[in-house]
Amino acid sequence: ALLNAKLTQTEVKGIKVKTNVDANLSKLSTRAFDITRILGNLIDNALDAVTGNQKQDRWMRLDIEEKGPFLFFSITNPGTLPEEIRAKMFTPGFTTKDSSHSGLGLYICKQLAEKLHGKIEYTSHGETGTTFSLVLPKP
C-alpha cells in the first residue's frame, strides 16, 4: 500500500521511478509498521530532493534485495549530499527543509532501524547519486 501511494505521488510530480524487488518479504509482518515508517520517510526525502530538478534528473530508484543474511531496502536519487549535511543529518532537529518540518525524520528512522537490529546506510557520489538503505537481518 505504501509503495502504491508513493508511486501515485511520483506520477503527479512527473518523477520517473524504477523499482526492483528481488526478495521474499512474506515474513516481515511483525515489523511491517516500523519498516513502512522508515521507507516512507526515505522515499519522501528522495521525492523532495528531485521535485525541483530538470526533467532528466527527476527520477528515483527503489531496490529491495536479499544479500546473504540481510534485506536491503534502498532508495536512490540523483545528486549528492554536501559534507555539512552528512555530518548533521541524523541529529534530532536538523533539517534542510522549511520550518514546518521538525528535523526528526532521519533521526527516527535511525532509531527504528536499530530497534529492528538493523541500520541506515548511505552513499552519495556525483556519478551514481545518493542512496539511503535500510539494512535488516532476514527474519
DAHUDA-V56682 format. One line per field, one symbol per residue. ss: DSSP state (h for helix, s for strand, l for the rest). phi: phi as a letter, one per 20 degrees, with the letter a starting at -180 (. if undefined). burial: # if it has 16 or more other C-alpha atoms within 10 Angstrom, else .. A space follows every 50 residues. Layout:
ss=???
phi=???
burial=???
This chain:
ss=lhhhhhhhhhhhhllsssssssllllllhhhhhhhhhhhhhhhhhhhhhh llllhhhlsssssssssllsssssssslllllhhhhhhllllllllllll llllhhhhhhhhhhhlllssssssslllsssssssssll
phi=.gffffffffgfemdecdccdcbedfeegfdffffffffgfffgfffgfd geffgfddbbcdccceclecdddcccbfocefgffgfdfeegnebdefff demdgfffgfffffgemcbddbcbcgfdndcdcedcfff
burial=.....##..#....#.#.................#..###.##.###.## #......#########....###########.......##...##..... ..###########....###...#.....#######.#.
